[in-house]
């Protein structure tokens, strides 16, 4: 069957939100805040906070990819940081993820961006295999996140600083 990739629409909110929850559960990562309301608020704002693409097969959404603009000094270029890539289990290994990543690369190039960057969890060997097959290189980094109360505390600390 043919895979079609397109920008997400408002009517995709419940489906994409459910897929995001499934991704978080599969990866055992915290965070369950990407509700349909959050997607609608942040994806369809006058200045959208991210790029959200969905993949369809036979008229059904079977996967999604979410990316945000970024800049890397080591490449001295703008790019996209891929935050999520998810394909529903029955549709895996059918070219859906490749179609999503290819569409993100095309969108990045249209915007004058020069790379895609993403992370994978150490236990996700199949994801790393797939990314290598795309031609990506593996960078040996540790991803860090600061959120919730810890973020608030540090931001409060920074409020007293000398930033002008």
C-alpha positions as CSV (number, residue, x, y, z in Angstrom):
1,X,0.0,0.0,0.0
2,X,1.0,3.6,-0.6
3,X,2.2,5.7,2.3
4,X,1.3,9.4,2.2
5,X,3.0,11.9,4.5
6,X,1.4,15.2,5.2
7,X,1.2,18.0,7.7
8,X,-1.0,17.1,10.7
9,X,-4.4,18.6,10.7
10,X,-6.6,19.6,13.7
11,X,-8.7,16.5,13.2
12,X,-5.6,14.3,13.8
13,X,-5.2,15.6,17.4
14,X,-6.7,12.6,19.2
15,X,-4.9,10.1,17.1
16,X,-1.5,11.7,17.3
17,X,-1.9,12.3,21.1
18,X,-2.7,8.6,21.6
19,X,0.3,7.6,19.5
20,X,2.5,9.9,21.6
21,X,1.2,8.2,24.8
22,X,2.0,4.8,23.2
23,X,5.5,6.0,22.4
24,X,6.1,7.2,25.9
25,X,4.8,3.9,27.3
26,X,7.0,1.8,24.9
27,X,10.1,3.8,25.7
28,X,9.3,4.0,29.5
29,X,9.8,7.7,29.6
30,X,8.0,10.1,31.8
31,X,5.6,12.6,30.5
32,X,2.0,12.3,29.5
33,X,1.2,15.9,28.8
34,X,0.8,15.9,24.9
35,X,-2.9,15.9,25.0
36,X,-5.1,16.7,21.9
37,X,-5.5,20.2,23.5
38,X,-1.7,20.7,23.8
39,X,-1.2,19.6,20.2
40,X,-3.9,22.0,19.0
41,X,-2.5,24.8,21.1
42,X,1.1,24.4,20.1
43,X,0.9,23.1,16.5
44,X,-1.8,25.5,15.2
45,X,-0.7,28.7,17.0
46,X,0.2,31.8,14.9
47,X,3.9,30.7,15.4
48,X,3.8,26.9,15.7
49,X,6.2,25.5,18.2
50,X,7.0,22.4,16.1
51,X,6.6,20.7,12.8
52,X,4.2,17.8,13.0
53,X,3.9,15.3,10.1
54,X,1.6,12.2,9.9
55,X,1.9,9.2,7.7
56,X,-1.2,7.6,6.2
57,X,-1.8,4.2,4.7
58,X,-5.2,3.4,3.2
59,X,-6.5,6.7,4.6
60,X,-5.6,6.0,8.3
61,X,-2.9,7.7,10.3
62,X,-0.3,5.1,11.1
63,X,2.6,7.2,12.3
64,X,3.9,10.7,13.1
65,X,7.1,12.7,13.4
66,X,7.6,15.8,15.4
67,X,10.6,18.1,15.0
68,X,11.7,21.5,16.3
69,X,14.1,24.0,14.8
70,X,17.7,23.9,16.1
71,X,21.2,25.2,15.5
72,X,24.4,23.3,15.9
73,X,27.7,25.2,16.2
74,X,29.8,22.2,15.2
75,X,28.1,22.4,11.8
76,X,27.5,26.1,11.9
77,X,24.1,25.5,10.4
78,X,20.4,25.4,11.3
79,X,18.6,22.1,11.3
80,X,15.7,20.1,12.8
81,X,15.8,18.2,16.0
82,X,13.5,15.2,15.7
83,X,11.8,14.8,19.1
84,X,9.4,11.9,18.2
85,X,9.1,9.4,15.4
86,X,6.4,6.7,15.9
87,X,4.8,4.1,13.8
88,X,1.9,1.9,15.0
89,X,3.1,-1.6,15.6
90,X,1.1,-3.3,12.8
91,X,2.6,-0.8,10.3
92,X,6.3,-1.1,11.3
93,X,8.9,-2.4,8.8
94,X,6.7,-1.2,5.9
95,X,8.6,2.1,5.0
96,X,6.5,4.4,7.2
97,X,9.3,5.7,9.4
98,X,11.6,6.2,6.4
99,X,8.8,8.2,4.6
100,X,8.4,10.3,7.7
101,X,12.1,11.0,8.1
102,X,12.5,11.7,4.3
103,X,9.6,14.2,4.5
104,X,11.2,15.9,7.5
105,X,14.5,16.1,5.6
106,X,12.7,17.7,2.6
107,X,11.0,20.2,4.9
108,X,14.2,21.1,6.6
109,X,15.9,21.7,3.2
110,X,12.9,23.9,2.1
111,X,13.5,26.0,5.2
112,X,17.2,26.4,4.5
113,X,18.2,23.9,7.2
114,X,21.0,21.4,6.7
115,X,20.6,18.5,9.0
116,X,18.3,16.3,11.1
117,X,19.4,15.3,14.6
118,X,17.7,12.9,17.0
119,X,18.4,10.5,19.9
120,X,17.5,6.9,20.7
121,X,17.4,5.1,24.0
122,X,20.2,2.6,24.7
123,X,17.8,-0.4,24.7
124,X,16.3,0.4,21.3
125,X,18.6,-1.5,19.1
126,X,16.1,-1.7,16.2
127,X,15.8,2.1,16.1
128,X,19.6,2.4,15.9
129,X,19.7,-0.2,13.1
130,X,17.1,1.7,11.2
131,X,18.9,5.0,11.6
132,X,22.2,3.5,10.4
133,X,20.4,2.2,7.3
134,X,19.3,5.7,6.6
135,X,22.9,6.8,6.5
136,X,23.0,8.5,9.8
137,X,26.1,8.6,12.1
138,X,26.0,7.8,15.7
139,X,27.2,10.5,18.1
140,X,28.2,9.3,21.5
141,X,26.3,11.7,23.7
142,X,24.2,11.6,26.8
143,X,20.9,13.4,26.5
144,X,19.8,15.4,29.6
145,X,16.5,17.0,30.4
146,X,15.6,19.5,33.1
147,X,11.8,19.7,33.7
148,X,9.2,20.1,36.3
149,X,10.1,21.5,39.8
150,X,13.9,21.3,39.0
151,X,13.4,23.5,35.9
152,X,11.4,26.0,37.9
153,X,14.0,26.1,40.7
154,X,16.8,26.7,38.3
155,X,14.8,29.3,36.3
156,X,14.1,31.1,39.6
157,X,17.8,31.1,40.4
158,X,18.5,32.6,37.0
159,X,16.0,35.4,37.5
160,X,18.5,37.1,39.9
161,X,21.3,36.9,37.4
162,X,22.9,39.6,35.2
163,X,21.2,38.7,32.0
164,X,20.2,41.8,30.1
